[in-house]
Amino acid sequence: MTDNWELKISDDLELATARFIRILQQAADLATPKRPPPKPATGIHSTIKRLVAFKRKTKATWQRKHTPTYIRLYNQASRTLKTALYKMRNDTLTTYVSQLNPSDHSLWNPIKKRTKPTPHKPPIGNNSTPPSPWAKLMRKRQTYSLVTSQRSSHRMTTLPIAKLKPKSYISTRLV
């Protein structure tokens, strides 16, 4: 490309603008990294998807018709889906275990993750500013449980329904 662009007439200006735009597009194309091709969203095999769709279809048909033929078809589809899922999970686990190697820590890292104790994360309680609704609810639950435990006997518990009438209670038998 030449650097001396003559802009004496309007056609030269049009050509120079088109060349400049083409140069910018090429530079942007070269500077932009290439994306890898998109991978499928789920790792579920197409046969499993087909079996799930067939099972749903047979269940819908059975729920409409309620004949023994359709319940047999639904049960058969459900069993084949279960066996296919079992086989897929078993194959996945087999390949995972066969790829474990003690030399590259792929054997020990999963064991370490599973045996490490998880730290307790307490819910937001009374110490937060302002106190959360959960803590208020728990306070209400604690006071309510104290009141009901003082009122309850061994077999019978009385629970207040509402404050519409002064002494409206319902008694429920505990089994």
DOMIBA-955109 format. One line per field, with one value per atom (N, C-alpha, C, CB): atom name; z, y, x. Coordinates in steps of 0.1 Angstrom, whole numbers. Glycine has a CB too. Example, Ala and Ser with C-alpha at 12.3 -4.5 7.8 and 13.67 -1.06 7.14 Angstrom:
a	N	CA	C	CB	N	CA	C	CB
up	78	78	78	90	71	71	79	57
north	-57	-45	-33	-45	-22	-11	0	-6
east	132	123	132	113	128	137	129	141
This chain:
a	N	CA	C	CB	N	CA	C	CB	N	CA	C	CB	N	CA	C	CB	N	CA	C	CB	N	CA	C	CB	N	CA	C	CB	N	CA	C	CB	N	CA	C	CB	N	CA	C	CB	N	CA	C	CB	N	CA	C	CB	N	CA	C	CB	N	CA	C	CB	N	CA	C	CB	N	CA	C	CB	N	CA	C	CB	N	CA	C	CB	N	CA	C	CB	N	CA	C	CB	N	CA	C	CB	N	CA	C	CB	N	CA	C	CB	N	CA	C	CB	N	CA	C	CB	N	CA	C	CB	N	CA	C	CB	N	CA	C	CB	N	CA	C	CB	N	CA	C	CB	N	CA	C	CB	N	CA	C	CB	N	CA	C	CB	N	CA	C	CB	N	CA	C	CB	N	CA	C	CB	N	CA	C	CB	N	CA	C	CB	N	CA	C	CB	N	CA	C	CB	N	CA	C	CB	N	CA	C	CB	N	CA	C	CB	N	CA	C	CB	N	CA	C	CB	N	CA	C	CB	N	CA	C	CB	N	CA	C	CB	N	CA	C	CB	N	CA	C	CB	N	CA	C	CB	N	CA	C	CB	N	CA	C	CB	N	CA	C	CB	N	CA	C	CB	N	CA	C	CB	N	CA	C	CB	N	CA	C	CB	N	CA	C	CB	N	CA	C	CB	N	CA	C	CB	N	CA	C	CB	N	CA	C	CB	N	CA	C	CB	N	CA	C	CB	N	CA	C	CB	N	CA	C	CB	N	CA	C	CB	N	CA	C	CB	N	CA	C	CB	N	CA	C	CB	N	CA	C	CB	N	CA	C	CB	N	CA	C	CB	N	CA	C	CB	N	CA	C	CB	N	CA	C	CB	N	CA	C	CB	N	CA	C	CB	N	CA	C	CB	N	CA	C	CB	N	CA	C	CB	N	CA	C	CB	N	CA	C	CB	N	CA	C	CB	N	CA	C	CB	N	CA	C	CB	N	CA	C	CB	N	CA	C	CB	N	CA	C	CB	N	CA	C	CB	N	CA	C	CB	N	CA	C	CB	N	CA	C	CB	N	CA	C	CB	N	CA	C	CB	N	CA	C	CB	N	CA	C	CB	N	CA	C	CB	N	CA	C	CB	N	CA	C	CB	N	CA	C	CB	N	CA	C	CB	N	CA	C	CB	N	CA	C	CB	N	CA	C	CB	N	CA	C	CB	N	CA	C	CB	N	CA	C	CB	N	CA	C	CB	N	CA	C	CB	N	CA	C	CB	N	CA	C	CB	N	CA	C	CB	N	CA	C	CB	N	CA	C	CB	N	CA	C	CB	N	CA	C	CB	N	CA	C	CB	N	CA	C	CB	N	CA	C	CB	N	CA	C	CB	N	CA	C	CB	N	CA	C	CB	N	CA	C	CB	N	CA	C	CB	N	CA	C	CB	N	CA	C	CB	N	CA	C	CB	N	CA	C	CB	N	CA	C	CB	N	CA	C	CB	N	CA	C	CB	N	CA	C	CB	N	CA	C	CB	N	CA	C	CB	N	CA	C	CB	N	CA	C	CB	N	CA	C	CB	N	CA	C	CB	N	CA	C	CB	N	CA	C	CB	N	CA	C	CB	N	CA	C	CB	N	CA	C	CB	N	CA	C	CB	N	CA	C	CB	N	CA	C	CB	N	CA	C	CB	N	CA	C	CB	N	CA	C	CB	N	CA	C	CB	N	CA	C	CB	N	CA	C	CB	N	CA	C	CB	N	CA	C	CB	N	CA	C	CB	N	CA	C	CB	N	CA	C	CB	N	CA	C	CB	N	CA	C	CB	N	CA	C	CB	N	CA	C	CB	N	CA	C	CB	N	CA	C	CB	N	CA	C	CB	N	CA	C	CB	N	CA	C	CB	N	CA	C	CB	N	CA	C	CB	N	CA	C	CB	N	CA	C	CB	N	CA	C	CB	N	CA	C	CB	N	CA	C	CB
up	0	0	0	12	-6	-7	3	-21	8	19	13	28	0	-6	-13	-16	-6	-11	-15	0	-28	-33	-31	-48	-25	-22	-29	-6	-42	-50	-54	-62	-57	-60	-50	-75	-51	-42	-43	-43	-55	-57	-50	-72	-50	-43	-28	-45	-23	-9	-5	-5	-14	-12	-11	-23	-21	-21	-9	-34	-5	7	19	8	20	32	32	32	21	20	24	6	19	22	37	14	42	57	65	60	61	69	68	64	56	54	62	39	63	71	86	69	91	105	107	108	98	100	101	89	92	92	105	80	110	122	134	124	134	145	144	144	132	131	135	116	132	136	151	128	157	172	180	175	175	183	184	177	196	197	192	212	186	181	192	170	192	202	198	203	208	205	201	217	194	191	203	181	204	216	218	215	231	235	239	247	238	242	256	240	259	272	283	272	280	290	285	292	294	291	289	301	288	287	273	292	271	258	251	260	238	231	233	216	235	238	251	238	261	274	272	285	265	262	255	253	245	238	247	226	256	266	275	274	280	289	282	294	269	262	259	248	256	254	267	249	278	291	294	302	292	295	286	293	273	264	268	250	272	276	289	277	298	310	307	320	298	295	288	286	280	273	283	262	292	302	311	311	315	324	317	329	303	296	294	282	291	287	298	275	307	318	314	328	304	300	304	285	306	310	300	312	287	277	279	263	282	283	296	283	307	319	318	331	310	307	299	299	289	281	289	269	298	307	316	315	322	331	324	338	312	304	300	291	297	293	306	288	317	330	333	341	332	335	325	334	312	303	306	288	310	313	326	316	336	348	345	358	337	334	325	326	316	308	317	297	326	335	344	344	349	358	350	363	337	329	326	316	323	321	333	316	345	357	360	369	358	361	351	359	338	329	332	315	336	340	352	343	362	374	370	385	362	358	350	348	341	334	344	323	353	363	372	372	377	385	378	392	365	357	354	344	354	351	363	345	375	387	387	400	391	391	404	378	412	424	421	433	410	407	404	396	399	396	405	381	417	427	424	431	412	409	418	394	424	434	447	435	452	466	467	471	457	458	460	445	453	457	471	447	475	489	499	491	496	506	506	501	495	495	502	480	502	508	523	502	528	542	550	544	543	550	556	540	569	575	569	590	567	562	573	553	573	584	585	582	597	600	597	615	589	585	592	570	604	611	603	625	604	598	605	598	598	604	616	593	627	639	646	649	659	667	667	681	664	664	652	666	642	630	633	618	625	626	614	630	613	623	624	620	634	635	624	649	618	606	610	599	600	602	607	590	602	606	621	599	627	641	649	645	643	650	650	643	638	637	647	622	648	657	672	655	675	688	691	690	681	682	684	670	676	677	691	666	696	709	720	712	720	730	729	729	716	714	719	699	716	721	736	715	742	757	762	763	756	761	759	754	747	744	753	730	755	764	778	763	783	796	797	801	786	786	782	776	775	770	780	758	778	787	779	792	784	778	765	787	764	753	745	757	751	744	744	752	732	730	725	721	731	726	719	738	707	700	697	686	699	696	681	702	676	661	658	657	663	660	672	647	671	682	678	685	671	667	679	656	686	699	710	698	722	733	736	745	737	740	730	754	718	707	706	693	710	709	701	723	696	689	695	674	698	705	694	717	693	684	691	673	688	695	688	694	696	691	690	700	679	677	680	663
north	-12	0	12	0	22	34	44	41	52	62	75	65	78	90	89	95	93	93	107	88	108	121	123	123	134	137	149	138	149	161	161	162	149	149	140	144	140	133	118	136	113	98	94	95	102	99	98	109	107	107	94	119	90	78	66	76	65	54	53	54	65	66	62	80	66	62	47	69	41	27	19	23	24	17	18	24	30	32	23	47	22	13	-1	14	-6	-19	-22	-22	-12	-14	-15	-2	-7	-8	-21	4	-26	-39	-51	-42	-50	-60	-60	-59	-48	-47	-52	-32	-49	-54	-69	-47	-74	-89	-96	-92	-90	-96	-95	-90	-84	-82	-90	-67	-94	-101	-115	-99	-121	-135	-144	-139	-155	-164	-172	-174	-174	-181	-196	-176	-205	-219	-222	-228	-232	-235	-238	-247	-234	-236	-251	-229	-255	-269	-270	-272	-282	-284	-280	-299	-276	-270	-281	-264	-293	-304	-315	-308	-323	-335	-347	-338	-346	-357	-362	-353	-375	-381	-380	-396	-380	-379	-390	-377	-402	-414	-412	-427	-406	-404	-393	-399	-383	-373	-379	-361	-387	-394	-403	-402	-410	-418	-410	-427	-399	-390	-385	-378	-380	-375	-386	-370	-398	-409	-413	-422	-413	-416	-405	-416	-393	-382	-383	-368	-387	-388	-400	-390	-411	-422	-420	-435	-412	-409	-400	-402	-390	-381	-389	-370	-398	-406	-415	-415	-421	-430	-421	-436	-409	-401	-397	-389	-396	-393	-405	-387	-416	-428	-438	-435	-440	-449	-463	-444	-468	-482	-490	-483	-503	-511	-511	-525	-509	-509	-497	-508	-486	-474	-474	-462	-480	-481	-490	-485	-501	-510	-503	-523	-495	-488	-478	-481	-471	-461	-468	-454	-479	-487	-492	-498	-496	-501	-490	-508	-478	-467	-462	-455	-462	-458	-467	-458	-481	-490	-489	-504	-487	-485	-472	-485	-462	-449	-452	-438	-458	-461	-469	-468	-479	-488	-480	-500	-472	-464	-454	-456	-447	-438	-445	-431	-457	-465	-468	-478	-473	-476	-464	-483	-453	-440	-436	-429	-436	-432	-442	-432	-455	-465	-463	-479	-461	-459	-446	-457	-436	-423	-425	-412	-432	-435	-444	-442	-454	-463	-455	-474	-446	-439	-429	-431	-423	-414	-422	-408	-433	-441	-446	-453	-450	-455	-444	-461	-431	-420	-415	-409	-420	-416	-422	-420	-413	-417	-411	-413	-420	-414	-405	-425	-406	-398	-383	-403	-380	-366	-360	-365	-366	-361	-362	-347	-368	-369	-379	-373	-388	-397	-391	-409	-382	-377	-365	-375	-357	-344	-346	-336	-356	-358	-363	-367	-372	-377	-366	-388	-357	-346	-337	-338	-334	-326	-332	-323	-345	-352	-353	-365	-355	-357	-344	-366	-333	-320	-316	-309	-312	-308	-294	-307	-293	-281	-271	-283	-259	-250	-246	-237	-245	-242	-227	-245	-225	-211	-208	-209	-201	-199	-189	-194	-190	-180	-166	-184	-156	-143	-142	-132	-138	-139	-126	-149	-126	-114	-104	-118	-109	-100	-91	-108	-93	-85	-71	-92	-62	-48	-44	-38	-42	-45	-60	-37	-64	-79	-83	-82	-95	-100	-105	-110	-106	-112	-127	-111	-134	-148	-149	-154	-140	-140	-136	-130	-127	-123	-135	-111	-142	-154	-165	-159	-167	-177	-173	-179	-160	-156	-159	-141	-156	-159	-174	-154	-182	-196	-201	-203	-196	-200	-197	-194	-184	-181	-189	-165	-191	-199	-213	-198	-219	-233	-233	-238	-223	-223	-222	-211	-214	-212	-225	-201	-231	-244	-255	-247	-256	-267	-265	-267	-253	-251	-255	-237	-252	-255	-270	-246	-276	-289	-300	-293	-310	-322	-333	-326	-345	-356	-360	-368	-360	-364	-353	-374	-341	-331	-318	-329	-311	-298	-288	-299	-276	-266	-255	-260	-251	-241	-230	-247	-217	-206	-204	-193	-202	-201	-186	-206	-177	-163	-155	-160	-142	-134	-127	-123	-135	-130	-130	-137	-141	-143	-144	-155	-140	-140	-153	-134	-164	-177	-187	-181	-185	-195	-204	-188	-216	-226	-238	-230	-245	-257	-268	-257	-279	-289	-300	-295	-304	-315	-326	-309	-338	-349	-353	-361	-354	-359	-374	-353	-379	-393	-398	-397
east	8	0	9	-10	4	11	6	11	15	11	7	23	9	5	-9	16	-18	-32	-36	-42	-40	-43	-58	-40	-62	-76	-80	-78	-80	-83	-98	-75	-103	-118	-125	-119	-138	-146	-145	-161	-142	-140	-127	-139	-117	-104	-107	-93	-116	-119	-127	-128	-136	-144	-134	-154	-125	-115	-106	-107	-102	-93	-100	-87	-113	-121	-123	-134	-126	-128	-115	-133	-104	-91	-88	-80	-90	-88	-97	-90	-109	-118	-114	-133	-109	-105	-92	-102	-83	-71	-74	-61	-84	-88	-95	-98	-103	-109	-99	-120	-89	-79	-71	-70	-68	-60	-68	-56	-81	-89	-91	-103	-92	-93	-80	-96	-69	-56	-54	-45	-59	-57	-66	-58	-78	-88	-84	-102	-83	-80	-92	-77	-88	-98	-105	-92	-118	-125	-125	-140	-124	-126	-140	-121	-143	-157	-165	-158	-178	-186	-188	-199	-187	-190	-205	-181	-210	-224	-226	-228	-238	-241	-241	-255	-246	-247	-239	-261	-234	-227	-235	-216	-248	-258	-258	-272	-257	-256	-270	-252	-270	-282	-292	-279	-287	-296	-303	-288	-296	-303	-314	-293	-311	-321	-333	-315	-331	-342	-350	-336	-343	-350	-359	-340	-353	-361	-373	-352	-372	-383	-393	-378	-389	-398	-406	-391	-399	-405	-416	-395	-412	-422	-434	-416	-432	-443	-452	-438	-446	-454	-462	-446	-456	-463	-475	-453	-473	-484	-495	-479	-491	-502	-509	-496	-502	-508	-517	-497	-513	-522	-534	-514	-534	-546	-555	-543	-549	-557	-560	-550	-551	-552	-555	-563	-548	-550	-537	-552	-539	-527	-516	-532	-519	-509	-499	-515	-505	-497	-489	-505	-494	-487	-475	-496	-477	-466	-455	-472	-459	-450	-442	-456	-449	-443	-433	-453	-437	-428	-415	-435	-417	-406	-397	-411	-402	-394	-386	-402	-393	-387	-375	-397	-377	-367	-355	-372	-357	-346	-338	-351	-346	-339	-330	-349	-335	-327	-315	-336	-316	-305	-295	-309	-299	-290	-283	-298	-290	-283	-273	-294	-277	-268	-255	-275	-257	-245	-237	-250	-243	-235	-227	-245	-234	-226	-215	-236	-218	-208	-196	-214	-198	-188	-180	-193	-187	-180	-171	-190	-176	-167	-156	-176	-158	-147	-136	-152	-140	-129	-122	-135	-130	-123	-113	-134	-117	-108	-96	-116	-98	-87	-77	-92	-81	-72	-65	-80	-68	-61	-47	-69	-37	-23	-17	-16	-10	-4	8	0	14	26	23	34	11	8	-3	3	-5	-14	-28	-10	-32	-46	-53	-47	-45	-51	-54	-42	-45	-45	-54	-32	-54	-62	-77	-60	-84	-98	-100	-104	-91	-92	-90	-81	-81	-78	-90	-66	-97	-109	-120	-113	-122	-133	-130	-135	-118	-115	-113	-104	-111	-109	-123	-104	-122	-135	-140	-134	-153	-158	-161	-171	-157	-159	-174	-151	-178	-192	-195	-196	-205	-209	-222	-210	-222	-234	-243	-231	-256	-264	-263	-279	-268	-267	-277	-271	-272	-280	-281	-273	-282	-285	-273	-288	-261	-249	-248	-237	-256	-255	-262	-261	-258	-264	-271	-253	-283	-294	-297	-307	-304	-307	-315	-314	-312	-318	-332	-310	-341	-354	-353	-363	-342	-341	-339	-329	-331	-329	-341	-317	-349	-362	-371	-368	-371	-380	-376	-380	-363	-358	-361	-343	-360	-364	-378	-361	-387	-401	-403	-409	-396	-397	-393	-389	-382	-377	-387	-364	-393	-402	-415	-405	-419	-432	-430	-435	-418	-416	-415	-403	-410	-410	-424	-402	-433	-447	-454	-454	-453	-460	-455	-459	-442	-437	-442	-422	-444	-450	-465	-448	-472	-486	-489	-493	-481	-484	-483	-475	-492	-491	-485	-505	-485	-479	-486	-479	-499	-507	-513	-517	-516	-524	-516	-537	-517	-511	-521	-498	-521	-530	-522	-539	-527	-520	-530	-515	-525	-534	-536	-529	-548	-550	-548	-564	-556	-556	-561	-564	-559	-564	-578	-554	-586	-599	-608	-605	-608	-616	-606	-626	-610	-601	-595	-607	-602	-597	-600	-602	-596	-599	-587	-602	-588	-578	-582	-573	-573	-576	-567	-573	-573	-565	-562	-572	-550	-546	-539	-536	-542	-536	-523	-546	-512	-499	-499	-488	-494	-494	-480	-499
